[in-house]
Amino acid sequence: TVGYDSIDKRLGNLFISRENGAYQFEGVQNYYDGIPSFFRFNKSATGDPYYAMAGFSGTFETLYVQDKFYMSDILTINYGLRYDSFEMDAGPAYNEYGSGLLGFRNDTPASTSILQPRFGFQLDASDLPMFSSDRIVSAQLRGGYGLFAGRVPNVWVASPFANSGVVQYGARTGTRSYNLPVCETGAERTCFKAPETIYQDFPYSEFASTSPAQGIDPNYDTPSTWKFNLELLLTTANGYNLKAAVNIDDAEDGVGFADASASVDKVGKTGIVTYNTQDAFYITNAEGTSSNSFTLAMDKEFDNGLDVFASYTNTEAESGWVATSSQLSSNLENMVAVDRMNVDVGNTPWAIKHRLVAGLNYTANWFNNAPTKFSLFYKVYSGKRFTYTLDGFDDGYSRYNTRMYVPTAGDPNVVYEGVTEGEVLTAVQGIGTPGSHVDAHTGQLPYTRGLDLRIAQEIPVNNSYFGIKDHKLVLYYDLLNVLNFINEDKGHVYYQGYSTRGLLDSKGLDSEGRIRITGIDTRKGQLDQYASRYRMQLGFTYKF
């Protein structure tokens, strides 16, 4: 098999973050008085939002060749090669000042290509000695290995087009060199006001010559992963279907984010680094997501109308950058780290380490040609991971995403203000390794357990007068979260906002580089009120 595919794509994304201004207030009275402690905005350079649209065009090309070889009656081999490329027609609007910050021209377009070899096999192992038993009817072993490219992350490579500093600009209050003075009296232009005045109060002409630009690393490559899969499928003489599978993903290239304008502000005694920046963000390559998983599964249909199934999966996964935003800046600012310019590889918050699902269906033929079906579905899985952080610690990018340091008794790396050492040591007991920062996403929410029930009644619909034949009306009743229906303390689902928990409050570093710990926040994961309650629903479907 040989094939070629070419797609010309145009992409437009109209998004201006904080166009109406983003404000933070310290205290209710300051809110009433319109005196924010922080203000940030972004605006179209002309005042017309459509002028700031992120848009690009480019060509995706794919060439592939594959062959299938029958080595014997029981072994089939597949092998092939795939080539993918992407060429942007043009880069973002050129910004001389922003290019100087980046260290390369900000109008550099993306240009990537990748060659992906792949191999697979399928073996009928039924007659092999290890499976030639009266208990096993059939056995198949199949698997493969190859390089697989990820999709071009359009929303991220589009971000430099909107944030070129030419079509869109912005600023903020704070410590950055180009930033605005903080509102103090209520009369400054950074104080809270009607959104429509922002463009007039902060004209583009004031920022045109010093606006930073975002960019695409000239050496950016398509994200890709080496994937290995091996599955064993067995059918037993008594009708059980069994499956065992192993999947191993080893990232070749992932997606990362960097700031070319970052300069070190302070280095703490524990290794924490705070930065000054002018927001010269760019997309680049970094460590991707790698994972190992194995699955055991079975299913069986009985002659009495009962069928059952169960499956267990264990997954271990780690990654560098955890990108959850459409904006390059937000992905960099929201990454949990000790040194944001040197992100460690750690657990990913998305992987579920243990997952078990099981179910049964029973079909009763109490009525002629009108089966009644009862279904139960049970699930249990380990809670999602999160990271303990220093709440309020400003590293120059975020006040909420510095990985928490676990103090020891008499620790020379910290200083306590408004809280005692004993209170802090009690709060962090059992978390991480004392004398070091916690690893990313090593906290874990409670297990989730759920049971759902469905009762469905099928009713045949036939009417010769209207020409209706073999139609079916299915009435069903669902009881979701049966465990919570039985016991209001069961079936609960928890979540952790932004996958971080600010256990210790901090005001940053003191003059000696020690972490200032100023309080304790004992709040834990939030209860998902909707998913944690039982729900009933009655419905129907009509099939014809």
Summary of the structure (lengths in Angstrom):
residues: 544
radius of gyration: 29.3
end to end distance: 39.3
largest distance: 91.8
contacts: 1709
relative contact order: 0.10
helix: 11%
strand: 49%
